Amino acid sequence: MDTPWKKQGLKDLERRQVFDLPPLKVEVTEHQAEIKHCPHCGSLNKAAFPEEVRLPVQYGTNIKAFVVYCSQQQLLPYERTRELIQDTFNHTISEGTLFNFNNAACQALCPEERLEVDDIDIIRTTMISVGSVEQVNSINEVVDSCLSGDTVLLINGFKEALVISTRGWESRGVEEPKTESVVRGPREGFSETLRTNTTLLRRKIKNPDLTLESMKIGRKTKTSVCIAYLKGVANPRLIEEVKRRLKRINTDAILESGYIEEFIEDAPFSIFPTIANSEKPDVVAAKILEGRAAILVDGTPFVLTVPMVFIENFQSAEDYYSRAYFASLVRVLRFVSFMISTLAPALYVALTTFHQELIPTPLLFTMAAAREGIPFPAVLEAGMMIIVFEILREAG
């Protein structure tokens, strides 16, 4: 249609560009080879296909390169790569075919570029960027690791497997222990997670000689137990004795450190404890620095320390954070209180029953008047009083 604008000269152009992708689809190229009879000999002859066309149906180099790029450069799993090809090109491809593409690309590399791995230790040290990777050799260890929440890597051609620490579960945070409350000092306490507890010890003792040795105890529970000590400070004979006693434990379950304490203590029938326990990392760290060994059990915040001396029953963590005179006075007060609580019932029975002459006369008359309506002897009265106090303490 002829318009007045066609007769006007072009003065300028205004450009606008749109960047877009062309329609994406899989392109199929068919190669045909003619088959003919030779006019001289009469034999049947077929034309040659291109060298890269070897099968009746196959994929081309471009789609192979795209798959290798997605899986190796972009780190897409085979399933997501298959979905990408389905959604983008509307073409279905199997995950086995994707694996074959990557395998062929690996085989096509030059020998200098191809990594030949004949030692699983190379994979553990150079290819896996995880802090804790262990090598196991039996199927039982593989099963135990899977049940513990770890990842097990099995590689074709190797007799060993790699256990990668990927454990994760809900756990209690680092809180103030309710059994060892202090006025002055750290308020953090151990938790039920063994890894957290060892980290708290490492935070207190930043020394490469701090040694942590782990083992499994319990045929059914396979509880993780860790021995912590300071190499060069702890007596080697003490550490060997602790290991020997732990290894001889033969039981189905270890659910708390109290199980361990009953198995390894020197005097099971003693009324006094022979193994100390604590919920505070600073207390355990101080005892490790003194040359003792700590036993940490997974699933409990109570850490055992060995050996134990009787004087530890009168010590408190905040004694070392307070002034020496005040801490010494408080410790003497504990000694006196212990002696009074231990000897007072026996002294009362001895004075009221056998040595009334040692009691001042006014006090003796007052005690006799107070006990006038009590039908029980002093020995039974003292025993009942102790039992009632224990019942009230347990009920509270």
QUIRA-V743726 format. One record per pair of residues at least 24 apart in sequence whose C-alpha atoms are under 10 Angstrom apart, sorted by the first residue. I is the first residue (numbers start at 1). J is the second residue. Records with the same first field share a line. If there is no record, write none. Layout:
BEGIN
I = J / J
END
This chain:
BEGIN
23 = 88 / 89
24 = 88 / 89 / 90
25 = 85 / 88 / 89 / 90 / 91
26 = 63 / 85 / 88 / 89 / 90 / 91
27 = 60 / 89
28 = 57 / 58 / 59 / 60
29 = 60
30 = 56 / 57
31 = 56
59 = 97 / 101
61 = 101
63 = 101
64 = 97 / 98 / 100 / 101 / 102 / 104 / 105
65 = 101 / 102 / 105
66 = 101
67 = 97 / 98 / 99 / 101 / 102
68 = 98 / 99 / 101 / 102 / 103 / 104 / 105 / 106
69 = 102
71 = 98 / 99 / 102
72 = 102
118 = 157 / 158
119 = 158 / 160
120 = 155 / 157 / 158 / 159 / 160 / 161 / 162
121 = 160 / 162
123 = 162
124 = 161 / 162 / 163 / 164
128 = 162 / 164
129 = 164
130 = 164 / 165 / 166
131 = 164 / 165 / 166
132 = 163 / 164 / 165 / 166
133 = 162 / 163 / 164 / 165 / 166
134 = 161 / 162 / 163 / 164 / 165
135 = 160 / 161 / 162 / 163 / 164
136 = 160 / 161 / 162 / 163
137 = 161 / 162
144 = 222
148 = 222 / 223
169 = 193
171 = 196 / 299
172 = 196
174 = 200
176 = 279 / 280
177 = 278 / 279 / 280 / 301 / 302
178 = 279
179 = 278 / 279 / 280
180 = 278 / 279 / 280 / 316 / 317 / 318
181 = 280 / 316 / 317 / 318
182 = 316 / 317 / 318 / 319
183 = 317 / 318 / 321 / 322
184 = 317 / 318 / 319 / 320 / 321 / 322
185 = 282 / 317 / 318 / 319 / 320 / 321 / 322
186 = 280 / 281 / 282 / 283 / 317 / 318 / 321
187 = 280 / 281 / 282
188 = 279 / 280 / 281 / 282
189 = 278 / 279 / 280 / 281 / 282 / 283 / 301 / 302
190 = 278 / 279 / 280 / 281 / 296 / 300 / 301 / 302 / 303
191 = 279 / 280 / 298 / 299 / 300 / 301 / 302
192 = 256 / 296 / 297 / 298 / 299 / 300 / 301 / 302
193 = 296 / 297 / 298 / 299 / 300 / 301
194 = 224 / 225 / 226 / 296 / 297 / 298 / 299 / 300 / 301
195 = 226 / 296 / 298
196 = 298
197 = 279 / 280 / 281 / 296 / 297 / 298 / 300 / 301 / 302 / 303
198 = 226 / 227 / 228 / 281 / 296
199 = 281
200 = 280 / 281 / 282 / 285
201 = 228 / 280 / 281 / 282 / 284 / 285 / 288
202 = 281 / 285
203 = 281 / 282 / 285
204 = 281 / 282 / 284 / 285 / 286
205 = 230 / 282 / 285 / 286 / 288 / 289
207 = 231
209 = 233
210 = 288 / 289
212 = 294 / 295 / 296
213 = 243 / 295
214 = 295 / 296 / 297
215 = 243 / 246 / 247
216 = 246 / 247 / 254 / 297
217 = 246 / 247 / 248 / 249 / 250 / 251 / 252 / 253 / 254 / 260 / 297
218 = 249 / 250 / 251 / 252 / 253 / 254 / 255
219 = 250 / 251 / 252 / 253 / 254
220 = 251 / 252 / 253 / 254
221 = 251 / 252 / 253 / 254 / 255
222 = 252 / 253 / 254 / 255
223 = 253 / 254 / 255 / 256 / 297 / 298 / 299
224 = 254 / 296 / 297 / 298 / 299
225 = 254 / 257 / 260 / 295 / 296 / 297 / 298 / 299
226 = 294 / 295 / 296 / 297 / 298 / 303
227 = 293 / 294 / 295 / 296 / 297 / 304 / 305
228 = 284 / 285 / 288 / 292 / 293 / 294 / 295 / 296 / 305
229 = 285 / 287 / 288 / 289 / 290 / 291 / 292 / 293 / 294 / 295 / 305
230 = 285 / 288 / 289 / 290 / 291 / 292 / 293 / 294
231 = 288 / 289 / 291
232 = 291
233 = 288 / 289 / 290 / 291 / 292
234 = 288 / 289 / 290 / 291 / 292 / 293
235 = 291 / 292 / 293
236 = 291
238 = 291 / 292 / 293 / 306 / 307
239 = 292 / 293 / 294 / 306
242 = 293 / 294 / 295 / 306 / 307
246 = 295
254 = 297 / 298 / 299
255 = 297 / 298 / 299 / 300
256 = 296 / 297 / 298 / 299 / 300 / 301 / 302 / 303
257 = 295 / 296 / 297 / 298 / 299 / 300 / 301 / 302 / 303 / 304
258 = 297 / 300 / 302 / 303 / 304
259 = 297
260 = 295 / 296 / 297 / 304
261 = 295 / 304 / 305 / 306
265 = 306 / 307
266 = 307
272 = 310 / 313
273 = 308 / 309 / 310 / 313
274 = 305 / 306 / 307 / 308 / 309 / 310
275 = 304 / 305 / 306 / 307 / 308 / 309 / 310
276 = 302 / 303 / 304 / 305 / 306 / 307 / 308 / 309 / 310 / 312 / 313
277 = 301 / 302 / 303 / 304 / 305 / 306 / 308
278 = 302 / 303 / 304 / 305
279 = 303 / 304
280 = 317
282 = 317
283 = 316 / 317 / 318
286 = 317
311 = 335
314 = 338
344 = 382
345 = 378 / 379 / 381 / 382 / 383 / 385 / 386
346 = 378 / 379 / 382 / 383
348 = 378 / 379 / 382
349 = 377 / 378 / 379 / 380 / 381 / 382 / 383
350 = 378 / 379
351 = 378
352 = 377 / 378 / 379
353 = 377 / 378 / 379
END
